Amino acid sequence: MAEYNALNPIRTVDNNYIPIPSGYTCNVSDVSDSDAGRTEDTKMHKNLLGACVHLGMEWSYISPDAAIELMTAFAPEYFMVQYLDVRTGTYRTSEFYCGDKTATMIMTSIGQRYNVSFNIIERTAH
């Protein structure tokens, strides 16, 4: 079980600590009204409704137990994540769901290790 780490950009997933990722990407996507688009005068009408956060994470060369812990933490349909919001430099809590997960096994002289990666997507735009 992972322990608290002040450097972890993911503080908690459903109030549980997870291992600190090797890589972390915070992508903010605009969410526009269904009527958004360009008019014949070539002017864009974005009709911005909000923004949705996508977090990309990867863990390199982790133990089988750590890989299981991650796959389990992000298995529910929806989960609450306290994450570092790079727009503000502060931690924020929001509901997310997970995209496809990849776990690549590496055989080493000390046994199995895994590289795990996936994206999580904010359920509701703000």
C-alpha positions in Angstrom: 0.0 0.0 0.0 1.4 3.4 -1.0 2.1 6.0 1.6 1.7 9.8 1.6 4.3 11.6 -0.5 4.2 15.4 -0.6 5.7 15.3 -4.2 2.9 13.1 -5.6 0.7 15.1 -8.1 -2.0 12.6 -7.3 -2.7 13.0 -3.6 -5.5 10.5 -3.4 -7.8 8.2 -5.4 -11.0 7.6 -3.4 -9.2 8.7 -0.3 -6.3 6.2 -0.8 -2.7 7.0 -1.6 -1.2 5.7 -4.8 2.5 5.3 -5.9 4.0 8.5 -7.2 4.0 8.4 -11.1 7.2 8.6 -13.1 5.4 10.9 -15.5 2.4 13.2 -15.1 0.6 15.3 -17.8 -2.3 17.7 -17.2 -4.3 18.5 -20.3 -7.2 21.0 -20.2 -9.7 20.7 -23.0 -12.3 23.3 -23.8 -15.9 22.2 -23.9 -18.0 24.1 -26.4 -21.7 24.3 -27.1 -23.1 22.0 -29.8 -23.7 25.1 -32.0 -20.0 26.1 -31.9 -18.3 26.5 -35.2 -17.3 28.9 -38.0 -19.9 31.0 -39.8 -19.6 31.9 -43.5 -17.7 35.1 -42.6 -15.0 32.7 -41.3 -15.5 33.9 -37.7 -15.2 31.2 -35.0 -18.0 31.1 -32.5 -16.6 28.9 -29.7 -19.5 29.2 -27.3 -17.4 28.0 -24.4 -19.2 26.1 -21.7 -16.3 25.1 -19.6 -13.1 23.0 -19.4 -12.4 19.4 -18.8 -9.2 18.0 -17.3 -7.4 14.9 -18.7 -4.6 13.5 -16.6 -2.0 11.3 -18.2 0.1 9.2 -15.8 2.8 6.6 -16.2 4.8 4.4 -13.7 8.1 2.9 -14.9 9.7 -0.2 -13.7 7.4 -0.9 -10.8 6.8 -4.1 -8.8 3.9 -6.5 -9.6 2.3 -5.5 -6.3 2.4 -1.8 -7.3 0.9 -2.6 -10.7 -1.9 -4.5 -9.1 -2.5 -1.6 -6.6 -2.8 0.9 -9.5 -5.0 -1.3 -11.6 -7.3 -1.8 -8.6 -7.4 1.9 -7.6 -8.5 3.0 -11.1 -10.9 0.1 -11.8 -14.2 1.6 -10.6 -16.4 3.2 -13.2 -16.0 6.6 -11.5 -13.7 7.7 -8.7 -12.7 10.8 -6.8 -9.2 12.1 -7.4 -7.3 14.8 -5.5 -4.7 16.1 -8.0 -2.3 18.9 -8.7 -4.0 21.4 -11.0 -1.2 23.0 -13.0 -3.5 26.0 -13.8 -3.4 27.1 -10.1 -0.5 25.2 -8.6 -3.0 23.8 -5.9 -4.7 20.5 -5.3 -8.2 20.1 -6.5 -10.7 17.2 -6.0 -12.9 16.1 -8.9 -14.7 12.9 -10.2 -12.9 11.0 -13.0 -13.2 7.9 -15.1 -10.3 5.9 -16.7 -9.4 5.3 -20.3 -7.6 2.2 -21.5 -4.9 1.0 -19.2 -1.5 -0.4 -20.5 0.7 -2.6 -18.4 3.9 -3.9 -20.0 5.8 -6.6 -18.2 9.6 -6.6 -18.2 11.6 -9.6 -17.2 14.7 -8.7 -15.3 17.4 -10.5 -13.3 15.5 -9.7 -10.1 12.1 -10.8 -11.5 9.1 -9.1 -13.1 8.7 -5.3 -13.3 6.0 -3.3 -15.1 5.5 -0.1 -16.9 1.9 1.1 -16.4 0.2 4.0 -18.1 -3.3 5.4 -18.7 -5.3 8.6 -18.8 -8.1 9.6 -16.5 -10.7 12.1 -17.7 -12.8 14.5 -15.6 -16.4 13.4 -15.6 -18.0 16.9 -15.5 -16.5 20.0 -17.1 -16.1 23.2 -15.0 
